[in-house]
Amino acid sequence: MNFSRRAVIGGLAGSAALLGRSNLIFAQEKSIVVTSLGGRWEQSIRTHFAPLFKKKTGVDVKVVSGGPAQWTAQIESQPSNPPLDAVDNSELLAQALIDKGLVLKLTPDLVPNLRDVPAQFYEPWDSFGVSYQYGASGIFYDKTKIKQAPQSWPEFLERAGKGEFGRNVTLPDISYPWTPELVWHLASTLGGSIDNLDPAFEALKRVRPYITKFWGTAIEAERLILSREAEIGWLWDGRVYAMMDSGAQYLDFTRLKPTSLFSLVPAQVVKGSNSKLAYEWVNTLLDPEPLLEYYKLIQYTPVNRKVVFPEATAKRVMPASEGTIPNLRDLARVTPSIIARWNAEIRG
């Protein structure tokens, strides 16, 4: 498909005549295989994004649920015939696929909605991935039990490490793809750096006796929260706000100073025979219409500038300027040592 035809389709998708033509363009393909995290995330992919994609292309969407480590391994194991056409990845694993030449570069010509996305959401991967949303880290807490929430990361770690919250604290385990970034973030707020992670590990060792459970997935974290096994801990804002809106009135959430760690989920086009559809899928992920519905359900912030947030929840949105992520290549360099230290000092 040439650029001029893509531009016509993208710019005039509302025209019935051109929509029919779009269906003909993709008629040779029967389906596209994409990924999604579980729970409300998968619900949104199926109910908000997939129908628009089908409307634009006439092609069915097959959704594979799971996690970035699983999907990346599948792509790496079958590079000549990948089982996935597009993947939602973690920041680090996205970089791994880039380095191995298994994903394709995104451009505004191929992904028109990219024009309405700030560069900070694709530049970390040199445009070989784009995050269509972002979350911000903070702490959830049971406000019926904890009357004075911590205001900073050092305060949270100090109070948790002294047992003030009892054995009711929860944090992610090292199997969670974003835990290496969390370790870096905690270290940096405690005076350390990417090459001096000691402050984070020392604080985590003090907190460890008061951990009710280290969770491996965000779905598991939600179960701990909703069963009230955990009364305070680290999580992304959208996850907590969604639980609050679904009836967990005892919950509250606060972002701690000095910064919030970004949760970015770069969508990537896998190099393969279905790449033209995969580009269209990523474009759909960046479309303001399904992104707004996604936000209403999940409360993660869409990156498309054209999304207009509901007045009732707009105050929850963290300005992108307040988020932070590490240098991903530096983090990749130290991640093996983070995993080794976690297994020896936190699990051991």
N, C-alpha and C positions, 0 to 999 in steps of 0.2 A: 504494500500500500504506500503511495507516495504522500508527501507532506501536504500537498494542496487538498487532496481528498480528506485527509485527517482534519485539516483546518475547517473544511466545510462542515464535516460531521460534528466536530466539537462545537463550532460556533452556532449551528442551526439545528441543534438536536430536537427542538420543539416542533419542527416541521414534519408532518406525517409522511410526506413524500420522501424526504431525505432519510427519515427513520427507516423506511422500507429499504432504501438503498443501503443503509448501514447494515441491516440484517443480511442482505445479499453478500456484502463484503465478507462477513464472518460466517457465511453459511457452511463453508467447508469444515469448520470446527464445531464439534458438538458440545464441548464443555471446557471449562477452565478449572484447574485445581488450585485452591488458595488455602491459606491457613488462618487460624484464629485461636486466641486464648479462650478458655472456657467461660461458663457462666453468662453474665449479661453481655460480655464482649461478643461471644459467639451469637447470642440472640440478636444483637444489633447488626452484625455482619449479614446474618440471614434475612433479617426483616427490613433493613434500611438500605444497605449497599447492594446486595445481590439483585433485588428487583429492579433497581435503576440500571445496573449493568445489563441485565437481561433485556430490559426495554430498549437500551441503546444498541445492543449487539445481536439480540436473538439467541444468545448462548447461555446455557445453564452454568451455574456456579456450584462446584463441589467443594465443600468446606471440610478441611482436616483440622480437628482440634488437637491441642497438645501444648508443646512449648518449644522455644527457640533451639535448645540443644538437640532435641529429637529431629526437628526439621532440617537443621544444618547438617546433621549426620546423614540424613537421607539424601540430601543434595550432593554431599561430598562422596558418598558411596556409589552414586550412579551419575557421574558428571556428563556422560554422553547421552543419557536418556533419563533426565531428572524426573522424579515422580511428582514434583510440584512446579507450578508455573510462576507463582508469586509467593513471597514469604514475608510474614511479619517477624522481624528478628529483634534480638537484643543489640545494644550498641556494639559490644565487643564481637559477637558472632557475625554481625553484619560485616565488620572489618575483615574477619577471617575469610568470608566468601569473596570479598573484593580482592584480597591478596592472592587467592587461588584462581581468579579469573572466571568465577562461576556465576556472576551477575552482570547486568548490563547498565550502562549509564543512562540517567534520566535527563531529558532536555525539555524545554517548554514546547518544542515542536511535537514531541511524542507524548508529552503529558501537559496539555495546555493549562490545567489548573495550577501547575507549578509557578506560574507567573504571579499568583496571589498568595504565595507562601514566603515568609521571611527566610533569608538565606541561612540563618542559624539552624534551621531544621533539615537542611540537606548538605551544607558545607562540611560538617564533621565526617561525612562519607564521600566527599568529593563528588557529590551528585549520583553516587551509585546506590543511594537509598534516601528516602525522605520519610520523616515522621509526620503522620497526618494528625497527631494529637500530642498533647503533653500532660503529664501529671507532675505534681510537686510533692516531695516528701515532707512528712511531719509526724506528729503523734496523734493517734486516737486515744481517747480515754473515757472511762465510765464516769460521767460527771456526778452520779449519785454517790460514788465512792471517793473520788478524787476532787476535792473542792478547789484546790489551787494548782492549776496546770503549770508545768515548767515553761519557761519562756525562751530558753536557749538549749542548744545541744549539750554544752558542758553541764548545765544545770540538770537536765534530764538524766544524763549518765551518772552524775554524782549522786542524785537522790535515789535512782534505781540501784546503784551499787552499794548504797548504805541500807538497802532493804526497806525503804520508806513505803514502797508500793507492794510489799509482800512478795510472795512467789506467784505473781500475777502478771509478769512482764512477758512480752513476746517479741521476738526479732526474727528476721529471715535467716535460714541456714545457708551454708556456702553453696548448696545445690541450686539455690535461687539465682538466676542469671545476673541480677543486679547487685548481689551482695558485694562483689569486689569494689564496685563503685561506692557502696555505702561505707565500706572500710576506709576508702580514700577520703570520703567526705567527712567522716567522723575524725579521722586523723588531722585533716586540714583545719577543722574548727577547734582542735585541741592544740594547735601549734605545730603539728607535724607536716608532712608533705608526701608526695608520691614515693619518695625515696626514704621516708622516715615514718613508717606506719606504727611504730611502737606506741604512741599515745592512744591510738584506737584499740590495739590489742590489750593494752594494760587496762583500759576502761571496760572493755568487753569481758575480760576475766573477772573483774569485780562484780559485774552485773550477772554473770552466768549462774550463780547459785539461786537467783531469783527469777530465772526464766521458767515459765510453765511449760513452754515447748518452743523449739526453733522450727519454724514452718518452711516448707519447701516450695509452695505455690501460694499465690495470692488468694486462691479459692480456699485453701486450708487456713489461711489467716482469717478469712471471713468467718469460717466455721468456729474458730476459737473465739472470735469476738461475739458472734451471735449466740453462742452457747454460754457466754460470759465466763469461760475459763480464763480468758485474758482480760485484764482491766485497763492496761495501758501498753502501748508499743508503737513500733515504727510501721508506717504504711503510706501509700499514696493517697492524696486528697480525694480523687474521684471515687475510689473504692469506698472510703468512709462516708462521703456525702451520699452516695447511692444507698448505703445501708440506712443512714439517717432518714432519707426520704422514703424508704420502704417500711418505716415504722419503728426503727431502733431509737426511740426517743431518749434513751439513757446515754447515748453516745454524743461526743463532741470531738472536734478536730482543731488542731492549731499547727501552723507552720512555725518552726523554731528559728531563732536567729543564730548566726548572721545570714545564712543563705539556705535555700531549699535545693536539694538534689533533684534534677530533672529526671522524669521517667520518659524516655523517648523510645518509640518502637518503630524503627525504620522499615518501611515497606520496600521490598526489593524485587526487581524483575529477574527471574532466573533465566540464564542463557539456555535456550532450547527452541524447539520448533513452534512453541506457542507464545513466543515473545510479544507478538503484536497484540494479542489479547491481554497479556500480562501488563503491557503499558496502559491499555485501556482500563484495566482493573485498578491500577495505581491512580490513574486519573479520576476514577470513580471514588476512590477512598478520599481524594482531596476535594470532592464536589461539595459546595456549601449546603446543599439541600439535605443529603443524608447525614452530613457532619452535624448539623443542628439537632437532628433526631437522636443521633449517637450521643451527643452531649447531654440531652435531656435525660437519657436513660443511664448513662455511665458517669457523667460529670467530669470526664477528662476534657481538657480544653482543646478545641479544634485549632489548627494552625492557619486555616484559610482566612484571610482578612475580611472576606465578605460575609462571614457568619455573624449574625446579629443575635446576641445572647438575650435570653428572657430577663426581664427586669428583676424578677424575684430572685434569681440566682447569680446575676452578673457580679455581685459583690464578692462571690466566692472565687472568681477567676484571678489567679496570680499573674501579674504582668510578666511576660517572658524575660524581661531584663533582670528579674530577681532570682532566676534559676541558674544552676551551675552544673556542668559536667566536667570530668577530667579530660585531659588530653588522651584520646583513645589509644594511640600507639604507645604512649607511656604506660597506660593502664594495662594494655596487653602484655607489655614487657614484664610487669611485676605481678600479674595475676597468678602465674604458677606458684610464686612464693607466698602470695596471699592464701591460696588454697592449702598449701602445705602447712603454713602457720595455723590456719583455722583448724585443720584436722588434728594438729598436735596440741594446740593450746586451748582451743575452745571445745572441740569434741573430745579431746584426749583426757 
